[in-house]
């Protein structure tokens, strides 16, 4: 049997997830459905129907042997005992994208308590639990794996028949896969309607509906069928994480890492927590006493852990001692996680953004003048555009674009930064005079960035101590444990004054112009798809998201693709409204939970919901738009329709991207 892998991006792979969801699905006898096979789910059983044959099944059987287009006869609503099946779209042939279905259960039948539906946090947690349970049943929890594709036998052989749902990873996100309102609960899925050659396999289609889909709905969309204690604990865990995140600002901190947190992951492609079986040297997190704070949560009570103060925090230490591991945990601290992830109470400023250098990225009209000025041939940096950014210009653009969207905390890892953007030492300054250097290093701007803009910075630094002079807090990671070495760092600054004047030189951050997008180039000139987490195919071009590091699931990339299409089609882009205003207006629609309805449904390109969206943040929406190579933007106040010509920005930085 295959079970959903709770790994990165929800991809399937070897082994189970970070949480055994199938244990919380009750059998007919009322007991939990725990199997005897460790890490593989319940033992295999023969597929059985749970009730009388439905009208939809009977109709499908009548289609046996008919031409494939006859499947279109089943489009519409089909009443079944305690539920309604909606066949929204039928594929044109066996090789086309699979058909779209929904199954809706009236809430009076589903029986979920009203208090589980109220508020976006509880509603998202409920829907998250339901889709995990449903996905686990459909992938083998019922005894048959209905996600398996039937293939082989050549053109005339049997094909299709697999069910697809949006399988979550380690994160509890707002999704479109399940909608729960006061009136109903509904699951959305895809079904590759089965065929032999191009003739209908009606009996097999009926079996999928009657023995696969309906029992899965009965096992996951009815309150009585689930482990009610586990569901309530799931909701409580998510609410506690939200509550912890909301307390950060009042506590004067931008991040919190709970004592006992498990930060390391199984591997670079498996986002589940590392265990002692994986590595007997696993170290759980423990805060230094000097940085320890207490957070009071509504359900689990008080917890203690390390608070990361507002200001400039340096995370230092030797290689392989856990600096980047801590930063990576913080960068996904903007999201809630499933119970058992190990990072549930590693939370970060929800307006925090990870920035880095990004050689070759597209930049459209960004004001990078706080960092870069006086380019050769008087190239404009107030409205900077390029098709091939260098490390320094891309990192400058990434910071300014985050500021444009209202960032309040930055996360920076020197391993992924442009060296000449971060700092210039005294010897280089002596040889290359400031008049000849267009880059104002980040070390000069990080303090005014906090003092003038209120933007804190958390940096992993291992190669230079010049940042000690501007640091608020210095944390040393040693054997995966943090130590507060702030006072020691200050003593070193007194004993060993830096020869780099840039570290202490007082200057302002500078002003930046907000951008105004133009309609030109925004509409897709062809098909749009997101087949991976890191790249959107958008007509004749691609939107590269590899370095937008806070995207965590492919469903977010799919939502981003249709966000761009919605912006291109909707007429909101008028050459006057700023990028921030447009993105925030769109985001308010996506967040909408009026009457419990899913705001993500507004993105669907069809006349029915798409069950494969997860909510990205406004920062990622803006990042995707800024990387669309056909997009054009101008500074606010410029003449509408005018934009700067593209210039080639030669890469000039030698930086490495290595795992610490």
Phi, psi and omega in degrees: 000146175250137176242156179300132175274121181281039183273189186299129177071011178071015182291150178277150180187186183294138175089171183271192185264186179285354183209130185279080187297327183295344177289345185254021175251122185278148173276178181299331180281357177092356180273158177292148185273045182284130180270175182267351183267110182300128176067016179230002178089181185292157181295153185290140177227165175283143179293134179227147173279155183252358181200187181293159179295133182273166179298323179298317178298317180298319180294318179298321179296326179292338180275357181310126175082355180279164178300147186305321180301344179292345175302336181297345178294341184265002177298132179134196182262139179230117180282131177230164178303121175069008182200166174233132176259126176255119171263099188279322183210138178245134180296153185282332177204171185298341184262356181280167175306143188297165184283153183257128179230155170225149173233124185243133178243124177302142185296331177294336175272319182293320172079018179287137181300142182303324183292343176283344187263342188275137178084142184297325183292310180295318181298316179296320179294319177298310181298324178297314180297317182298313183291329177293316179296315180298313181299323182289322177294312185293336181263015174136348181296339179269356183108343179230134178272102182276003178267354183285136177275132173270126181211171180104172179082011177076193185300321185273000182283168179290142182210161178078202178093359183269144177260137178236134172228164180280100183277118182290161173261224183278355189251144176261099184247159169291126186230165175258001184290332177224136173241131179233118179237178178292344183259332184198166168235139190220137175247142180246140184206171173243145178224122174279099184299130190286152181209160169239109192067239174240031174247149187286135169260081186293321181294321179290322177298319179296322179294320179299317180291309188282326184255346181248298188291309184297314176298326178294320176296317179296331182273344186235335185257011176240127183305320183292340183273347184259163171285102188294326177295317180295321178297314181295320178295325177298313179297316179299318181299318180292318178298321178296321179296317177298317180297320179298317181294322182290341181272353187301307186299317181296332179275357180075026181232158178254345181210158180216133178234113185290145171300136181091357179295146176253107184272320183294148177256166181300318179196179179291345179242008179227108189274008176287158183292143173294146177238171178295334175293326178287319182207112181295348179267013180305133180242125175274156188284142176216125186285145167297143182300326183291339181250003186286135176229163180243134178244132180258119187248153188292333186247311184269001177083214184271138174229152179242152179182187182275127173263133178261112189291152171299146182126220182241110182251127175256134172250110186243176177142171179288167177297144176068025178253004171107013181296305182290330177298318177295316181296319179296324176293322179292322184292335174263007176288358174280351181245155171277152181237165178287151174303136181094358180290332183095340181244021183306319182250037162257099186241151182222160177315120182297343176260025180268145183225134172276127180239155183200174171282154186210073182309133174087359183288158177275137177231134183235100170067028183274139179274098181258016186296335175299336183248329187226127180214169173056046176290155177304147178062024174056040176293138186284128175251357173284332178225067191276131178226141177200152174267352188211075185290148173277178178299316184289314181291325179292321179291321175299315180296320180298321179291313182295321179292327174293318176299321180302327182266004175094029178299145176239352176212140176247144173244128186224134175239120185301335180298335182245024180250158173280123185302315183286347175278327185282318187197151170231122185282174187298320182294319179293324178295326180291325182277316179253106185294155178305329180294336182261357183248112182284345186268127168265115190294153182300328181299333178282336188255343189294325180286310175298334176300322178280315186289326183262324184254351181071023182259116177279160178226132173245117187237136166271119183228127178228353189248349181213139178264002181297334179290346178304326185294336183250001187282141171274318182221141176235121180246125177258127175266126179223116183053045176066016175242140182271146175226137178277109182244027183301311182295321179296320179296322179293323177296321179296322178299320179290320183282328185231075181304139180288141175276355182267099183303331184302332185293329185243359183295129184274124175203161181275165180286321182106171181254157178224150179267132172291153182262150176241114179289148173255154182290334183304126174083000183276324179290140180287138179266019182180204182291148179237132179203157174231097183266357175215168180291336193252004181205135175249127171274118188233089184065238182268005181230181178229149173252110185276119184245010184306320185263010170268084200283348182267007166283134187237345181218147183299332179296332174292319178296322177296320177295319179299319180302316181278340169299314180298318179295319180297319178294323180289331184266334197279347180084003179288332182279107188242006181079005180234326184279136184286162177303314181299317180296319181294315182292318180294325176295315177296317183297325178296329176289320182291326180282344188305128176233032180303126182057022178081001181287153186270117181297334179296339179297339180292345180277341188301136179274358182250181177271021181211161181295150173252120185273018186236037175249145166230146188287118169277167175276167179296331180294321181286328175297313179296323180295318179296316180298317182293338181262359175288114191290348176264356182286146176233136179221149178232161176289145180302131181101346177286163178293128180300134178096347179264136176216158184289144175292151177289137175238149177272125182254104186295132176300132183226015185239144176250099181228155184241152177238085182242147179284128180286000000 
